[in-house]
Amino acid sequence: MQFLHSGYFYALPVLLVPIFIHLFQLRRFKKYDFTNVTLLKKIKFKTRKSSQIKKWIILILRLLIIVFIIFAFSQPYFSNNKSIDTPSETVLYLDNSFSMQALGANGPLFKRAVQDVISEIKEGQKLTLLTNDVIYQSTELKDIKNKLLSVKYSPNQLSLNNVILKAVSLFSSSKTSLKTIVVVSDFQKIDKEELANTDTKIKVILVPLLPLNKINNYIDKVSIESSLNSINLLNITAKTNTKNIDSIPITLFREDKIIGKSILEKSKNYKTSFEIQKIDGFKGKVSIEDSQVHFDDTFYFNIPKKNKISVLAISENTSSIFLKKIYSKDEFIFKNQDHKSLNFNKINDANLIILNGVNNISSALINSLKNFMTNGGTILLIPGKQGNIVSYNQLISTQSNHYFQPKKSIVKSITQIEFNHFIFKDVFKTKVSNFQYPFVKSYYPITTLANKILSFENQQAFLSQLNSLFVFTADLDLKNSNFTKSPLIVPTLYNIGKFSLSNPPLYYFTETKNSFELKVDLKNDDILKLSRNEEEFIPIQLNSSSKVRVTTEKLPNKPGHYALITNNDTITNISYNYDRNESLLKYNNLADMKGYIINNSVQKTLENINSESNVTWLWKWFIIFAIILLAFEMLILKYFK
């Protein structure tokens, strides 16, 4: 038993007062002579004896009444806490990520956890609760019950480290309160980082909820394989986390209309293909049926109308035939202008400008090219046979602190390829180390070994990327190099051209940073919007003279087809899907974690916390006992003679 106001015990000496009064009333009786006292002596003896017993009982009752009143004022209580002045705080995390859709013994894991919380949190009890998306701080269950029941599953899966750090920030600044974090999750494997260190006063309870069935099938990716005829091949890849699934039925939709069905077979690594017509603006989706989690059963894709990329070659007594062959009419709009008769107004209409063998770049042209790159344009510099190194370095200085050094006349082979650079990332199936090396007879050494795409045998760069400027360090005339005859020339220049205008791909994933560019002529007050059903928002956009760069990150956060519109006109459609990070249903082994309490039931965990923090007040009982004793005293005084 503990006491909230133990100072009231200093009132216990008050017990001496009734004792003194009682002793005073027990004084001796005076004797009086009487003629016949035989009978009276017997009566006197009995009366005096009963009176003595009555007074002792009353004294004891009064002493007990005073003691009970003093105890009541001291407010006694029972509690597992050492002191009522030590409050307890609990932060509860409920994981509402997609994997918590899986079925447990009593239904979906997350829904069951919510029901357990509602049943165990008492009326009037304050709690702090957070999910992957929202925080309810120091509130009562009645205020958030409906919101909690309507919480939707979220693609934002928090790591255990982030959960603990967030929970710690929600506690009060009190250094004496008993703090507890309860983490309710299936504890999927997100990363391999170690658990965050927590204060020794903070108790962390992990409550793992695991599904009865850990089998999950999902669509992993979609790709288009172009052909020369009017048919495209749509390739679908699905995955499963078990080897017991022989086949998975799949359905292809164009918008909401079924246009094909197929089977993803285990023998074919769960891959299949559909033939679809080459139609710009094809909005499609593929779908499978799965009994476990459902967020990854549908995959949206879109075949947008691709904008042709404008390529302007500025040449000086140099052949541009190899450029014209690479930048064909199917995907590019290629124009070649002589350096001396260049129309500067055409610069802003291009996406990629190639300085093809220009020996001397004028200051006016450098300034125009600088503005062009500032507005999102891309430039490729191919030095001339008798290049002015000063003018080259002036152009390079707009993008980098590096520069060309004087030309070296020495034969060097181009032997190294940066396979991880986006120019060559998807070009080679394997990293080639033995091929017919192209060569140069002279080159300009550049003062950096970084940002290389192609390199000589001495580690010097042959092709570098300096922000929006791609730089060859040697002229490509056949008298100096055979690079234009090498197989490397096509993927190199083609992918630089594709880089200058990044058309939207088949799909994007939500909750990640995505960027694409469109050839749109927007007026000053025009803006682009992404719209789906009644949902509409404005993405980040950078408008230049020839294109608009659109960036999405937090929005959209739901999968589907979104129309990119301006002034109520649809420019193109963009498709988004949830990522597949949670699809494998792989879980951490909590037994290896030290310093944490592991419980397997939300209900029992909350029961234990409530019992630890409960305070049983006793002062009411002491008041009741005092009243009962007072009633006894009144009855004794009235009826006991």
N, C-alpha and C positions, 0 to 999 in steps of 0.2 A: 504494500500500500504506500502511495505517495501523497503528499499534501501540497496544494497550490499556495496556501497562505499559512505556513507553519507558525507564524508569529502569534496567532491567536492562542497558542498553548500557554503563553505567559498569563492568560486569564485563569489558569487552573487553581491558583491560590484562593479564588473565590469560593472554592469548596469548603474552606474553613468557616465561612459565615454560618451555614446551616448546622455545622458541627457545634459551634459555640452556642447557638440558639438552643440546640437540642440539649446540650449539657446544662444550660441554665434552667431549662424546664424540668430537669430531673432532680431538682432540689428536694430535701426531706420535708415530709408533711409535719405540721404541728400537732401535738397531742392534746386532746380534750377529754375530761372525765365524764363518764356516762354510767348510769345506774346498772343497766343490764347490757353487757357488751359481748356476751358469749356468741350470740348469733352475728352481731355486727363485725366481730373480728374475722369471722370466716368470709363474710361478704367483702370486707376491706381488703383482705389478702388477695381474693380472686380478682377484684376490680383493679387493684394496683398492678398485679402481674400482667393482666391483659393490656392495660394501658402502656406498660413498658414495651411489650411486643409491638403494639401499634405504632408507638413513636419510633422504634428502631426501623420498622418497615418503611415508614414515611421518610425517615432520614435517608435511608438507602435509595429510595425512589427519587428524592430530590437531588441527591448527589449524582445519580445516573442521568437525570434530566439535564443538569448543568453540564455534565461531561459530554452528552450527546449534542447539546447546543454548541459547545465550543468546537467539537469535531466537525459539525456541520459548517460553521463559519470558516474553518480551515480548509474546506473543500477537498476532501480525500478522493482519490481515484486509483484505478488500476490501469497500467499501460506497459507495453513492451519497451517503449522509449524510456530512457533514463530520466527524462524530465519533460514535463508538459511545456516547458519553455523551448524545447528543441522540436521545431516543426518538421514535417516531412514533405518532400516535393517529389512528384513522379511525372516524368515525361514519357508518353506512350507513342511509339512509332508503329503505324500500320502500313505495311508494304502493299500498295495497290498496283504494282507492275503487272504486265500482261501474264506472266507465268503464274500469278496467283489466281488465274481463271481455272487452273487445274482442279480436278475433283478430288476432295478428301473423303474421309469416312462419313461426313455429315454435309456434303455439298461442296460448292466452290470454296477454296481456302480463304479467300478474302471475305466473302459474305459471312462465312461461319465465324471468323474472327470478329467482325463487326457485331454480330449477335451476342457473342460472349462478352464483349465490352459493355454493350447496352444492359445486359442482365446483371453485371457485377458492379457497375458504377451506381452508387446510391444517390437518391434525390438530394440535391443541395451540395453534393460533393464537387469540389473544384478539380478540374483536370486540364492538363496541357497535352494536346494530341496533334500529331503531324502525319501527313502522308507524303507521297512523292511530289505533290503539287501545292498543297495548302497547309496552313498552320492554324490551329485553334488554341490560343494561349489563355490559360487561366480562366476557363469558362465552365459552365454547368452543362450536363448532358442534355437537359431539356432544351437548351438553346441551339444545340447542333445535332440533335438526334435525327431530324429529317434530312439534314445535309449529309450526315454520315451514312444514312441508308441509301442515299442517291449518288454516292461517290462513284465515279467511273474509273475504269482501268486506265493506266497511264503508261506511255512509252518511256517516261523519265525514271529509269531505274537507278536508285542511289546506292552507292557502295556503302559498306558498313562503316568505313572511316567517315564518310560525309554525314551519315545518319548520326553518329556519336557527336561529331563536331557541331551539327545543328542543334541537337538536343541540349548539349552543354550550354550553348548560347541562350537557351530559353529558360534556364534556371535563374532564380533571383541571385543577388549579390551576397546573400547571407553566407557567412563562413561557418555557421553552427548548424544549419538545417541538414537533415538527412536526405540526400539526393539519390534518386533511383531512375535509371533509364531502362525501359522495357522495349525491346526490339522484336516485333512480330513479323516474320518474313519466311520465305522458303530458302533464303540465303543462296541464291544462284551465284555461280562463279562469274564475276565481272572482270576482275583483274587479280594479280598476284601480290598486290601491295599488302604490307603488314598492317595489323590493326593499329589505330591511333592510340597514343598514350592518353589515359584519362586520369583525373585527380583521384587520389586514393580514397577520398570521401564519397566518391560517386560509385554506386553499385550498378553494374550493367547486367541485365538479365536478357538472355537470348532465348526466344521461343520459336524454334523451327517448326514449320508446318509443311509437311511433305505430301504429295499426291499419292493416291493408291496405285495409279498407273502412270509411269513416266514415259510412255510412248507418245511421240508427237511427229506428225508429218507436216511439211511446209514447202511452199514454193520459194525457191532461193533466188533465181534470176531469170530474166527474159532477154533475148537478143534477136537481132534481125540479120539475116544473111541475104545480101542483095544478089540478084541474078540479072542476066541480060534481057530476059523477057518481062512480061507484065506481072510476074508473080514473085513475091518475096517469101522467104522461108523463115517462119517464126520459131525459134528454138526455145524450149522450156526446160528448166532444170529444177527438180524438186529434191528434197533431202528428208531423211528420217533418222531418228536416233536409235533405231533397232534394226536388227537383221531379219526379223520375222515377218516383215511386210513384203509380199511378193509383187503387188501391183497397187497403184493408186489411180482411181479414175479422175480425169480432169476435163473441164469444160471451158471452151473459148467463147467469149462474148464480144460483140461489137456494140458498144454502149450497153443496152439492156437486152439485146437480141442474141440468142444462141446461134453461133455459126459453125461450131465444130465440137466434137468430143473425141477423146483419145485415152490411152492408158499409159501411165508411167510405170514401166516394168523394172523390176530389180535386176534382171539380166542385162538391161541397157542403162544401168546406173541411174534409173529414174529420170531418163531424158526422153523427150518426144518432140515432134515438130508439126507445125501446121503450115499449109500453104495459104497465103493471104494475098489479095490484090495490092498492087502498088497504088495506094490512095493517100494523098496528102491529108493530114488531119484525121487519120484513123485513130479513134478512141476505143481501146480495147481493154479487156481484163480476162484473166484466167483464174479459175477457182477449183478448189478441191474440197472434199468433206472430211472433217476430222472430229473425233469425239473429245479431244482434250482442249488445248487452247486454240482460239479461233482467229486471233489478230493476223496470223500469217497464212491464212487459208486462201486469201484473195490477193492478186497482184495486178495493179493497174499499170498500163503502158500507153504511150501515145506516139504515133508516127507523125511528127509535125512537118509542115512545109519548110524545107530548109532554104535559108537565104543564100543566094550566091555571093561569094566573097570577092570583093573588088581588089584587084592587084594592079598597082601602077609601077612599071619598071622605068627608071630614068637611066638612060644609057648614053655612053659617049664613045662612039666608034667601036662599039662592042656588039657582038651577036647576042640576040635574045631568043634565038630559036629554041634552045633547050628549056628556057623558062615558059615559052608558049606551049610546048608539048606537055609540060608538067601541069600547068594551070589551065586545064581543058575547060571547054564551054559548059560541061555538065555541072560543074560545081563552082566555077570561078568566072569572073568577068575580068579578062586580062587586057591591059592597055600598055603600050610602049611609047614613050616620048623621048625625043632627043633632048639632051641636057641643055643645049643652047636655046632651044625654042620652047622651053617648059612653060606651061600655063600654070601659075601658082594656085589658081582657083580650083584646079583639079585635085590638089593634094588632099583637101578635106573630104573629098568624095571616096577616097580609097580606104581600105582596111589594112592593107599591107603595101608598103613602098619599098622597092628594091633599088638601091643605088648600084647599078650594074656597070662597074668599070669606070665610074666618074673619077677623073684624076684630081680635080680641084673643086671642092664644095664651097660655094660662095657663102658669105656671111648671111645674106638674105635668105638663102635656102636653108642654112643651119637654123636660123630663127624660126622659119616656117615648120621645119621638121621637129624642132623642140616643142612647139605648140601642138603639133600633130600627136606626138607621143604623150604629152600632158593630157590630151583629151582621149587617150585610150588607144591610139594607133600603134602599129608595129612597123619597125624598119629593119631591113636586112642590108648590111653594108658589104659589098664585094669590091675590094680595092681595084684601082686601075693599074695598068702596066707601069705608068710613070706617076704614081700617086703623090699628092702633096700631103706629107705626113702631118703637117701643122693643121690643115683643114680637117683631116680625119680625127685628130685628137680633140679639136674643138667640138666636133659632133659627139665623140665618145664622152667628153667631159660633162655633157648634159645629162648623162645617165650614170656616170661612174668616175671615181678618182684615178682610174687606171689609164694607160695610154700606150700608143704604139712606140716602139723603139725603132731606130734605123733599120732598113731592110738588110737581111742577110741572104747572100746568094750561096746557098748550100742545099743539096738534095736531101729531103726528109720524107720519110714514109708516114702515112697516116695509119697508125696501128691501134689506137685505143678508142673505144666507144663507151660513152657513159650510158649503160643500158637502163639505168634507173631514171634518167631524164625523160620527161614526157615525150620528147621528140622520138625516142626509140623504145619507149616502154612496152608497146604492144607490137613492135615490128618483128622481133626475133623470138622464136619459141625457146631457144637456148642461147646462152651467152657464147657468141662466136669469138674464138681467139686466133683462128688460123684461116685467113682469107686473103684474097689477092689485094694487097695493100695499094691504094692510090698514093701518088707522090706529088710533091711540089719541088721546084728548083730554087725558089726564093720565097721568103715570107717576112712579115713584120713581127718580131717577138713582142708580146704584150706583157705588161708588168703585173700579171696575176696568174696563179696556177688554179684559182678557183673558177667556178662558173663555166667549166669546160664541158663541151658536148662531144667534140672530136679532138684528138690530140696526136701529136707526133711522137716518135719513139723517145725523144728527149724530154717528154712530159710537157712541152710547150703546147699552147692551144692552137688548133687549126680553126675551130669554130667555138665561139663563146657567146653566152647570153648575158647581157648587162641590162637588166630590167627589161624595157621595151625594145632594146636594140640588140639585134643579133649581128655578130661581127665575124667575117672570115678574115684570117690574117694573111691570106695570099690571094692574088688574082687568079681567076679560074680560066684564063685563056689557055687554049690547048698547047701553046708554046711554053707555058709555065707549069701546067698541071694537067693530069688526066682525070681529075675528079669528076668532071662532067660526063665522062664515059663509064664511071664506076656505078655499080648498083646502089651505092649509098646516096647518090644525088637525088633520087626520086623520093624516098621516105623523108629525107632531110628537108628539102624545100617544100614538099607537100604538107608535112606536119607543121612547119612554120606558118604556112598559109592558113591551115586550119586553126592554128593558135590565134591568129589575128582576129577571128570572129568565132567565138565558141557558141555554136548553135545548141539549143536544148537537146539533151539526149532522150532516150525512150522514157526514162523515169528518174525521179530523185527520191531520196529518203527524207522523211520529216525530221524535225528537231536537229538538223545539221545545216551547216552553212553551204549554200548552193549558189552558183553564179552562172549566168548565161548572157549572151548578147544577141541583139536583134537589130536588123537594119530598119529603123523606123525614123521617119521625119516628124519629130514632135515640135509643136510650136511652144512658145515660152510658157504658156499657162497650162499646157497639156500634161497629164500624168498618166502613168500606167497603173492599173489595178488588177488584182487577182480575185476572181469571183467563182463561187460554187454554191448553187442553190441560193439561200438568202445570206450566205456568208460572203463578206467582201472586205478586203484590206489593201493597203498601199505598201508594196515592197520597197526596199531601198533601191534607188535607181540613179544612174549617172548618165546624163545625156551629153553626147558629143555631136559633132556635126554630121557624122555618118552612121552612128549606131547608138543604142542605149544598152547599158550594162545593168542587168537586174540581179539583185542579190536577195535571197530569202534565208532565214535562219530559224527563229522561234515560230514563225508562221509560214506556211500552214502547218497545223499540228494534227490534222486528220487526213487519212488517205483518200484518194479520189482524183478526178479530173478537174483542173482549175482553168478557167478561161482568162487569158491575159487581154484586157480590154482597155480602150481609150475612147472617150466620147461615145460610149455605148457600142463601139465597133470591136469585134473580136479579132485580135491579131493572130493569136495562136493558142494552143492548149498545152498545159503542162501537167504531167502526172506525178503524183506523190504516193509513196508507200511507207509503212512502218518498217524500220530496220529489223533484222532478224537476230539481234544479239541474244534474245531470250528464248529462241526457238529450240535449242538443243536440250533444255531442261537438265543441266548439269549443276550439281549442288556441292557446296563446301562441306568438308568434314569438320564439324564443330568440336569434335572430341579432341582435336589437336590444339584448340585455343585455350590458353591459360589465363586465369584471372577473371573469368567470366562465369556467371551462373547459368546453367542450361536447364530450362524447363520445357516440357513438351505439351503444355496445356495453357491456353490463354486464361481460361476460367480459374484454374488453380493458382496461377501466378497472381492474378488480381485479388483472389481470396486471401492469399498469404500477405500481400501488401496491405490490404485493408485491416487484417487482424493485427499486423505489426503497428499500424498507425492508429488503431482504435483506442479511445480513452473511455473507460467505464467510470462514470462519476457516481460517488457514494453519498454525497451530502443529503440527497433527498431521503435516503433510508434512515439516516441519523435523525432527521426532522420527524419522520414517521415514528421512529422508536420513542423519541421524546414526547410526542403527542400521546402515544399509547400509555406511556408511564404516567403522564399527567392525569390521564383518565382513570388509571388504576388508583392514583393517590386520592382523587375526588371520591371514588367509590368507597375506598377504605375509610376516609374521614366521615362519610355519610352513614355507612352501614356497619362498620366494624366498631363495636363498643369496647 
